[in-house]
Amino acid sequence: MLVKSSYEQEKEIVDEIISSDAELKKQHELFLTEMAFKQEMINARKAQALTQKDVSRLSGLSQQAISRIENGASVTIGTVIKYLDSIGYTLTIKKK
């Protein structure tokens, strides 16, 4: 049976599940960070009116690789750097 739910209900359920498990909470936070990073990459590409095919041409990566990067597949840091470089961005790290 399918049940309609809302973001708020789902967030409450997830928060309840992870509240008692520090490791699970850490993994969930890492997942959210990864998804936000990938969305920022997509937003940066679209802000420049570039298609995945354009990024493929500029980066030397296949269009399939660009799609995998944007759709959450595991990729190397080198591939991410090539993607970012091709749209005029760099990767930096900072302490929390």
C-alpha positions in Angstrom: 0.0 0.0 0.0 1.3 3.4 -0.9 0.9 6.2 1.6 1.3 9.9 0.7 3.8 11.6 3.0 5.3 15.0 3.3 8.8 16.2 3.6 8.2 17.2 7.2 6.9 13.8 8.1 9.8 12.0 6.4 12.3 14.4 8.1 10.8 13.6 11.5 11.1 9.9 10.9 14.7 10.2 9.8 15.6 12.5 12.7 14.0 10.0 15.1 15.9 7.1 13.6 19.3 8.8 13.6 19.0 10.6 16.9 20.0 7.5 18.9 22.8 6.4 16.6 25.8 8.7 16.3 27.4 6.8 13.4 24.2 6.7 11.4 23.7 10.4 12.0 27.2 11.1 10.7 26.6 9.0 7.6 23.3 10.8 7.0 25.1 14.2 7.3 27.8 13.1 4.8 25.1 12.0 2.4 23.3 15.3 2.6 26.6 17.2 2.1 27.4 15.1 -1.0 23.9 15.7 -2.5 24.2 19.4 -1.8 27.6 19.5 -3.5 26.4 17.8 -6.6 23.4 20.1 -6.8 25.7 23.1 -6.6 27.7 21.7 -9.5 24.5 21.3 -11.5 23.4 24.8 -10.6 26.8 26.3 -11.6 26.6 24.5 -15.0 23.0 25.7 -15.6 23.8 29.2 -14.5 26.2 29.4 -17.4 23.6 27.9 -19.8 25.8 24.8 -20.4 24.4 21.4 -21.2 26.0 18.1 -20.1 27.2 17.8 -23.6 28.9 21.2 -23.4 30.7 20.2 -20.2 31.7 16.9 -21.9 33.3 18.8 -24.8 35.0 21.4 -22.5 36.3 18.8 -20.0 37.2 15.9 -22.2 35.0 13.7 -20.1 32.3 11.6 -21.8 28.7 12.8 -21.5 28.0 9.6 -19.6 30.7 10.6 -17.0 29.1 14.0 -16.6 25.7 12.4 -16.1 27.2 10.0 -13.5 28.7 12.9 -11.6 25.4 14.8 -11.5 23.3 11.7 -10.7 25.2 10.6 -7.7 27.4 7.8 -9.0 30.7 7.3 -7.3 33.5 9.2 -9.2 37.1 10.0 -8.6 38.1 13.4 -7.2 40.1 13.9 -10.5 36.9 13.6 -12.5 35.1 16.1 -10.3 38.1 18.5 -10.7 38.0 18.2 -14.5 34.2 18.9 -14.4 34.7 22.0 -12.2 37.7 23.3 -14.2 35.7 23.1 -17.4 33.0 25.4 -16.1 35.4 27.8 -14.5 35.3 26.6 -10.9 37.9 25.1 -8.5 37.6 22.8 -5.6 38.6 24.0 -2.2 38.4 22.7 1.3 37.8 24.5 4.5 37.6 23.6 8.2 34.2 23.5 9.7 
